[in-house]
Protein backbone atom coordinates (compact mmCIF):
# COMPACT_ATOMS: atom_id res chain seq x y z
CA UNK A 1 0.00 0.00 0.00
CA UNK A 2 2.74 2.51 1.01
CA UNK A 3 0.08 5.18 1.39
CA UNK A 4 1.74 6.74 4.45
CA UNK A 5 5.08 6.99 2.65
CA UNK A 6 3.44 8.71 -0.32
CA UNK A 7 1.65 11.17 1.96
CA UNK A 8 4.85 11.94 3.86
CA UNK A 9 6.50 12.65 0.51
CA UNK A 10 3.86 15.30 -0.18
CA UNK A 11 1.16 13.46 -2.09
CA UNK A 12 -2.30 14.86 -1.37
CA UNK A 13 -5.16 12.44 -0.84
CA UNK A 14 -7.99 12.97 -3.27
CA UNK A 15 -11.60 12.18 -2.60
CA UNK A 16 -11.36 9.45 -5.23
CA UNK A 17 -8.40 7.81 -3.46
CA UNK A 18 -10.19 7.85 -0.12
CA UNK A 19 -13.34 6.36 -1.65
CA UNK A 20 -11.30 3.68 -3.41
CA UNK A 21 -9.69 2.67 -0.10
CA UNK A 22 -13.07 2.73 1.65
CA UNK A 23 -14.76 0.55 -0.97
CA UNK A 24 -11.87 -1.91 -1.49
CA UNK A 25 -12.88 -5.12 0.29
CA UNK A 26 -9.42 -6.64 -0.33
CA UNK A 27 -7.52 -4.14 1.83
CA UNK A 28 -6.30 -5.74 5.04
CA UNK A 29 -7.56 -3.70 7.99
CA UNK A 30 -4.32 -4.22 9.91
CA UNK A 31 -2.31 -2.88 6.96
CA UNK A 32 -4.52 0.20 6.84
CA UNK A 33 -4.19 0.69 10.60
CA UNK A 34 -0.41 0.43 10.25
CA UNK A 35 -0.44 3.17 7.60
CA UNK A 36 -2.46 5.37 9.98
CA UNK A 37 -0.03 4.56 12.80
CA UNK A 38 2.95 5.64 10.67
CA UNK A 39 1.29 9.01 9.99
CA UNK A 40 0.20 9.53 13.59
CA UNK A 41 3.68 8.71 14.87
CA UNK A 42 5.28 11.07 12.34
CA UNK A 43 3.04 14.03 13.17
CA UNK A 44 2.32 13.47 16.86
CA UNK A 45 4.92 11.03 18.18
CA UNK A 46 3.78 8.47 20.70
CA UNK A 47 1.99 11.01 22.87
CA UNK A 48 -1.71 10.84 23.60
CA UNK A 49 -4.01 13.54 24.88
CA UNK A 50 -6.24 12.64 27.79
CA UNK A 51 -9.68 14.06 28.48
CA UNK A 52 -11.79 13.51 31.57
CA UNK A 53 -15.57 13.79 31.53
CA UNK A 54 -17.60 14.76 34.57
CA UNK A 55 -21.32 14.14 34.30
CA UNK A 56 -22.64 17.18 36.17
CA UNK A 57 -26.34 16.46 35.54
CA UNK A 58 -27.54 12.99 34.62
CA UNK A 59 -30.51 11.26 33.11
CA UNK A 60 -32.95 14.11 32.94
CA UNK A 61 -33.06 14.40 29.17
CA UNK A 62 -36.22 14.15 27.07
CA UNK A 63 -34.22 13.58 23.86
CA UNK A 64 -33.38 10.23 22.29
CA UNK A 65 -30.10 10.91 20.49
CA UNK A 66 -28.66 7.60 19.32
CA UNK A 67 -25.05 8.57 20.09
CA UNK A 68 -25.63 9.79 23.64
CA UNK A 69 -25.23 7.78 26.82
CA UNK A 70 -27.91 9.92 28.45
CA UNK A 71 -30.58 9.23 25.86
CA UNK A 72 -34.04 8.84 27.42
CA UNK A 73 -34.30 5.19 26.30
CA UNK A 74 -31.10 4.13 28.03
CA UNK A 75 -31.68 2.66 31.45
CA UNK A 76 -29.50 4.74 33.72
CA UNK A 77 -28.47 3.69 37.18
CA UNK A 78 -28.29 7.23 38.47
CA UNK A 79 -30.37 10.28 37.72
CA UNK A 80 -29.53 13.51 39.46
CA UNK A 81 -29.87 17.26 39.12
CA UNK A 82 -26.88 19.57 38.73
CA UNK A 83 -24.21 18.60 41.25
CA UNK A 84 -22.70 21.10 43.71
CA UNK A 85 -19.79 23.32 42.73
CA UNK A 86 -17.48 21.52 45.18
CA UNK A 87 -17.92 18.19 43.36
CA UNK A 88 -17.09 19.77 40.01
CA UNK A 89 -14.01 21.44 41.51
CA UNK A 90 -12.95 18.15 43.13
CA UNK A 91 -13.17 16.51 39.70
CA UNK A 92 -10.95 19.23 38.25
CA UNK A 93 -8.35 18.53 40.92
CA UNK A 94 -8.41 14.83 40.01
CA UNK A 95 -7.96 15.78 36.35
CA UNK A 96 -5.07 18.11 37.18
CA UNK A 97 -3.36 15.61 39.50
CA UNK A 98 -3.56 12.91 36.81
CA UNK A 99 -2.13 15.13 34.06
CA UNK A 100 -5.39 15.24 32.12
CA UNK A 101 -5.27 17.84 29.35
CA UNK A 102 -8.96 18.72 29.09
CA UNK A 103 -11.67 18.50 31.75
CA UNK A 104 -15.13 18.20 30.18
CA UNK A 105 -18.24 19.12 32.16
CA UNK A 106 -21.39 17.64 30.63
CA UNK A 107 -25.08 17.95 31.44
CA UNK A 108 -28.09 16.13 30.11
CA UNK A 109 -31.24 17.89 29.06
CA UNK A 110 -32.66 20.60 26.91
CA UNK A 111 -31.90 24.27 27.37
CA UNK A 112 -29.77 24.85 30.45
CA UNK A 113 -31.37 27.45 32.70
CA UNK A 114 -29.70 30.78 33.40
CA UNK A 115 -29.07 29.52 36.94
CA UNK A 116 -27.29 26.40 35.60
CA UNK A 117 -25.18 28.44 33.18
CA UNK A 118 -24.21 30.81 36.01
CA UNK A 119 -23.40 27.83 38.26
CA UNK A 120 -21.08 26.28 35.66
CA UNK A 121 -19.53 29.65 34.69
CA UNK A 122 -18.69 30.50 38.29
CA UNK A 123 -17.33 27.01 38.89
CA UNK A 124 -15.12 27.21 35.80
CA UNK A 125 -13.72 30.55 36.99
CA UNK A 126 -12.80 28.95 40.32
CA UNK A 127 -11.22 25.95 38.59
CA UNK A 128 -9.18 28.18 36.27
CA UNK A 129 -7.92 30.18 39.26
CA UNK A 130 -6.72 26.96 40.90
CA UNK A 131 -5.52 25.12 37.79
CA UNK A 132 -4.78 27.69 35.05
CA UNK A 133 -3.18 25.15 32.69
CA UNK A 134 -6.18 22.79 32.72
CA UNK A 135 -8.31 23.14 29.59
CA UNK A 136 -12.03 23.03 30.22
CA UNK A 137 -14.91 22.31 27.90
CA UNK A 138 -18.58 22.30 28.79
CA UNK A 139 -21.48 20.61 27.01
CA UNK A 140 -24.57 21.90 28.74
CA UNK A 141 -27.31 20.16 26.79
CA UNK A 142 -29.36 21.47 23.91
CA UNK A 143 -30.01 25.17 23.55
CA UNK A 144 -31.78 27.47 21.13
CA UNK A 145 -29.33 30.35 21.62
ZADO-1210 file (C-alpha; in nm, 4 decimals, padded with zeros to 6 digits):
<atoms>
<atom x="00.0000" y="00.0000" z="00.0000" code="UNK" pos="1"/>
<atom x="00.2743" y="00.2510" z="00.1009" code="UNK" pos="2"/>
<atom x="00.0083" y="00.5178" z="00.1391" code="UNK" pos="3"/>
<atom x="00.1738" y="00.6739" z="00.4446" code="UNK" pos="4"/>
<atom x="00.5077" y="00.6990" z="00.2649" code="UNK" pos="5"/>
<atom x="00.3445" y="00.8712" z="-00.0321" code="UNK" pos="6"/>
<atom x="00.1647" y="01.1171" z="00.1965" code="UNK" pos="7"/>
<atom x="00.4848" y="01.1937" z="00.3864" code="UNK" pos="8"/>
<atom x="00.6499" y="01.2652" z="00.0511" code="UNK" pos="9"/>
<atom x="00.3858" y="01.5301" z="-00.0176" code="UNK" pos="10"/>
<atom x="00.1156" y="01.3464" z="-00.2093" code="UNK" pos="11"/>
<atom x="-00.2298" y="01.4859" z="-00.1374" code="UNK" pos="12"/>
<atom x="-00.5158" y="01.2442" z="-00.0839" code="UNK" pos="13"/>
<atom x="-00.7989" y="01.2967" z="-00.3273" code="UNK" pos="14"/>
<atom x="-01.1602" y="01.2178" z="-00.2596" code="UNK" pos="15"/>
<atom x="-01.1363" y="00.9453" z="-00.5226" code="UNK" pos="16"/>
<atom x="-00.8402" y="00.7810" z="-00.3459" code="UNK" pos="17"/>
<atom x="-01.0188" y="00.7853" z="-00.0120" code="UNK" pos="18"/>
<atom x="-01.3344" y="00.6360" z="-00.1648" code="UNK" pos="19"/>
<atom x="-01.1297" y="00.3684" z="-00.3408" code="UNK" pos="20"/>
<atom x="-00.9694" y="00.2669" z="-00.0097" code="UNK" pos="21"/>
<atom x="-01.3067" y="00.2733" z="00.1650" code="UNK" pos="22"/>
<atom x="-01.4756" y="00.0551" z="-00.0972" code="UNK" pos="23"/>
<atom x="-01.1874" y="-00.1914" z="-00.1491" code="UNK" pos="24"/>
<atom x="-01.2876" y="-00.5121" z="00.0287" code="UNK" pos="25"/>
<atom x="-00.9424" y="-00.6638" z="-00.0335" code="UNK" pos="26"/>
<atom x="-00.7525" y="-00.4145" z="00.1832" code="UNK" pos="27"/>
<atom x="-00.6296" y="-00.5738" z="00.5038" code="UNK" pos="28"/>
<atom x="-00.7563" y="-00.3702" z="00.7985" code="UNK" pos="29"/>
<atom x="-00.4318" y="-00.4219" z="00.9913" code="UNK" pos="30"/>
<atom x="-00.2311" y="-00.2882" z="00.6960" code="UNK" pos="31"/>
<atom x="-00.4516" y="00.0200" z="00.6843" code="UNK" pos="32"/>
<atom x="-00.4186" y="00.0690" z="01.0601" code="UNK" pos="33"/>
<atom x="-00.0408" y="00.0428" z="01.0253" code="UNK" pos="34"/>
<atom x="-00.0435" y="00.3171" z="00.7604" code="UNK" pos="35"/>
<atom x="-00.2459" y="00.5367" z="00.9977" code="UNK" pos="36"/>
<atom x="-00.0033" y="00.4561" z="01.2803" code="UNK" pos="37"/>
<atom x="00.2947" y="00.5640" z="01.0671" code="UNK" pos="38"/>
<atom x="00.1288" y="00.9007" z="00.9991" code="UNK" pos="39"/>
<atom x="00.0197" y="00.9535" z="01.3591" code="UNK" pos="40"/>
<atom x="00.3684" y="00.8711" z="01.4871" code="UNK" pos="41"/>
<atom x="00.5284" y="01.1069" z="01.2339" code="UNK" pos="42"/>
<atom x="00.3041" y="01.4025" z="01.3167" code="UNK" pos="43"/>
<atom x="00.2320" y="01.3468" z="01.6859" code="UNK" pos="44"/>
<atom x="00.4921" y="01.1025" z="01.8176" code="UNK" pos="45"/>
<atom x="00.3781" y="00.8474" z="02.0701" code="UNK" pos="46"/>
<atom x="00.1988" y="01.1014" z="02.2868" code="UNK" pos="47"/>
<atom x="-00.1709" y="01.0835" z="02.3599" code="UNK" pos="48"/>
<atom x="-00.4012" y="01.3539" z="02.4885" code="UNK" pos="49"/>
<atom x="-00.6242" y="01.2643" z="02.7791" code="UNK" pos="50"/>
<atom x="-00.9681" y="01.4062" z="02.8478" code="UNK" pos="51"/>
<atom x="-01.1792" y="01.3509" z="03.1567" code="UNK" pos="52"/>
<atom x="-01.5568" y="01.3794" z="03.1527" code="UNK" pos="53"/>
<atom x="-01.7602" y="01.4755" z="03.4570" code="UNK" pos="54"/>
<atom x="-02.1321" y="01.4142" z="03.4304" code="UNK" pos="55"/>
<atom x="-02.2645" y="01.7180" z="03.6170" code="UNK" pos="56"/>
<atom x="-02.6344" y="01.6459" z="03.5537" code="UNK" pos="57"/>
<atom x="-02.7535" y="01.2988" z="03.4622" code="UNK" pos="58"/>
<atom x="-03.0512" y="01.1264" z="03.3111" code="UNK" pos="59"/>
<atom x="-03.2954" y="01.4111" z="03.2939" code="UNK" pos="60"/>
<atom x="-03.3056" y="01.4396" z="02.9169" code="UNK" pos="61"/>
<atom x="-03.6216" y="01.4147" z="02.7067" code="UNK" pos="62"/>
<atom x="-03.4221" y="01.3577" z="02.3864" code="UNK" pos="63"/>
<atom x="-03.3379" y="01.0229" z="02.2292" code="UNK" pos="64"/>
<atom x="-03.0098" y="01.0913" z="02.0492" code="UNK" pos="65"/>
<atom x="-02.8658" y="00.7605" z="01.9320" code="UNK" pos="66"/>
<atom x="-02.5053" y="00.8573" z="02.0088" code="UNK" pos="67"/>
<atom x="-02.5630" y="00.9795" z="02.3644" code="UNK" pos="68"/>
<atom x="-02.5230" y="00.7781" z="02.6816" code="UNK" pos="69"/>
<atom x="-02.7906" y="00.9917" z="02.8449" code="UNK" pos="70"/>
<atom x="-03.0585" y="00.9233" z="02.5855" code="UNK" pos="71"/>
<atom x="-03.4037" y="00.8839" z="02.7419" code="UNK" pos="72"/>
<atom x="-03.4301" y="00.5190" z="02.6302" code="UNK" pos="73"/>
<atom x="-03.1096" y="00.4127" z="02.8032" code="UNK" pos="74"/>
<atom x="-03.1684" y="00.2659" z="03.1454" code="UNK" pos="75"/>
<atom x="-02.9498" y="00.4741" z="03.3719" code="UNK" pos="76"/>
<atom x="-02.8465" y="00.3694" z="03.7180" code="UNK" pos="77"/>
<atom x="-02.8288" y="00.7233" z="03.8474" code="UNK" pos="78"/>
<atom x="-03.0369" y="01.0281" z="03.7724" code="UNK" pos="79"/>
<atom x="-02.9528" y="01.3511" z="03.9458" code="UNK" pos="80"/>
<atom x="-02.9869" y="01.7258" z="03.9119" code="UNK" pos="81"/>
<atom x="-02.6883" y="01.9571" z="03.8727" code="UNK" pos="82"/>
<atom x="-02.4210" y="01.8598" z="04.1252" code="UNK" pos="83"/>
<atom x="-02.2700" y="02.1097" z="04.3707" code="UNK" pos="84"/>
<atom x="-01.9788" y="02.3322" z="04.2728" code="UNK" pos="85"/>
<atom x="-01.7485" y="02.1518" z="04.5180" code="UNK" pos="86"/>
<atom x="-01.7925" y="01.8192" z="04.3358" code="UNK" pos="87"/>
<atom x="-01.7086" y="01.9765" z="04.0006" code="UNK" pos="88"/>
<atom x="-01.4013" y="02.1442" z="04.1507" code="UNK" pos="89"/>
<atom x="-01.2947" y="01.8150" z="04.3125" code="UNK" pos="90"/>
<atom x="-01.3169" y="01.6515" z="03.9701" code="UNK" pos="91"/>
<atom x="-01.0955" y="01.9228" z="03.8247" code="UNK" pos="92"/>
<atom x="-00.8350" y="01.8529" z="04.0925" code="UNK" pos="93"/>
<atom x="-00.8407" y="01.4834" z="04.0011" code="UNK" pos="94"/>
<atom x="-00.7957" y="01.5781" z="03.6350" code="UNK" pos="95"/>
<atom x="-00.5068" y="01.8111" z="03.7185" code="UNK" pos="96"/>
<atom x="-00.3361" y="01.5615" z="03.9500" code="UNK" pos="97"/>
<atom x="-00.3561" y="01.2910" z="03.6813" code="UNK" pos="98"/>
<atom x="-00.2127" y="01.5128" z="03.4058" code="UNK" pos="99"/>
<atom x="-00.5395" y="01.5235" z="03.2124" code="UNK" pos="100"/>
<atom x="-00.5272" y="01.7842" z="02.9349" code="UNK" pos="101"/>
<atom x="-00.8962" y="01.8720" z="02.9095" code="UNK" pos="102"/>
<atom x="-01.1669" y="01.8496" z="03.1745" code="UNK" pos="103"/>
<atom x="-01.5126" y="01.8197" z="03.0177" code="UNK" pos="104"/>
<atom x="-01.8235" y="01.9121" z="03.2156" code="UNK" pos="105"/>
<atom x="-02.1388" y="01.7643" z="03.0625" code="UNK" pos="106"/>
<atom x="-02.5077" y="01.7947" z="03.1439" code="UNK" pos="107"/>
<atom x="-02.8095" y="01.6132" z="03.0105" code="UNK" pos="108"/>
<atom x="-03.1240" y="01.7892" z="02.9064" code="UNK" pos="109"/>
<atom x="-03.2663" y="02.0603" z="02.6911" code="UNK" pos="110"/>
<atom x="-03.1902" y="02.4267" z="02.7367" code="UNK" pos="111"/>
<atom x="-02.9766" y="02.4855" z="03.0445" code="UNK" pos="112"/>
<atom x="-03.1365" y="02.7445" z="03.2696" code="UNK" pos="113"/>
<atom x="-02.9696" y="03.0779" z="03.3404" code="UNK" pos="114"/>
<atom x="-02.9066" y="02.9520" z="03.6939" code="UNK" pos="115"/>
<atom x="-02.7288" y="02.6402" z="03.5599" code="UNK" pos="116"/>
<atom x="-02.5178" y="02.8435" z="03.3178" code="UNK" pos="117"/>
<atom x="-02.4208" y="03.0806" z="03.6008" code="UNK" pos="118"/>
<atom x="-02.3399" y="02.7830" z="03.8260" code="UNK" pos="119"/>
<atom x="-02.1079" y="02.6281" z="03.5662" code="UNK" pos="120"/>
<atom x="-01.9535" y="02.9646" z="03.4694" code="UNK" pos="121"/>
<atom x="-01.8687" y="03.0501" z="03.8294" code="UNK" pos="122"/>
<atom x="-01.7334" y="02.7011" z="03.8891" code="UNK" pos="123"/>
<atom x="-01.5120" y="02.7209" z="03.5798" code="UNK" pos="124"/>
<atom x="-01.3718" y="03.0548" z="03.6995" code="UNK" pos="125"/>
<atom x="-01.2802" y="02.8946" z="04.0316" code="UNK" pos="126"/>
<atom x="-01.1221" y="02.5946" z="03.8592" code="UNK" pos="127"/>
<atom x="-00.9181" y="02.8178" z="03.6272" code="UNK" pos="128"/>
<atom x="-00.7916" y="03.0185" z="03.9256" code="UNK" pos="129"/>
<atom x="-00.6725" y="02.6961" z="04.0896" code="UNK" pos="130"/>
<atom x="-00.5517" y="02.5115" z="03.7787" code="UNK" pos="131"/>
<atom x="-00.4783" y="02.7688" z="03.5048" code="UNK" pos="132"/>
<atom x="-00.3181" y="02.5145" z="03.2688" code="UNK" pos="133"/>
<atom x="-00.6183" y="02.2794" z="03.2723" code="UNK" pos="134"/>
<atom x="-00.8306" y="02.3139" z="02.9588" code="UNK" pos="135"/>
<atom x="-01.2025" y="02.3031" z="03.0220" code="UNK" pos="136"/>
<atom x="-01.4908" y="02.2309" z="02.7905" code="UNK" pos="137"/>
<atom x="-01.8582" y="02.2299" z="02.8787" code="UNK" pos="138"/>
<atom x="-02.1475" y="02.0612" z="02.7006" code="UNK" pos="139"/>
<atom x="-02.4571" y="02.1898" z="02.8742" code="UNK" pos="140"/>
<atom x="-02.7309" y="02.0163" z="02.6792" code="UNK" pos="141"/>
<atom x="-02.9364" y="02.1472" z="02.3910" code="UNK" pos="142"/>
<atom x="-03.0006" y="02.5168" z="02.3551" code="UNK" pos="143"/>
<atom x="-03.1782" y="02.7467" z="02.1130" code="UNK" pos="144"/>
<atom x="-02.9326" y="03.0346" z="02.1619" code="UNK" pos="145"/>
</atoms>
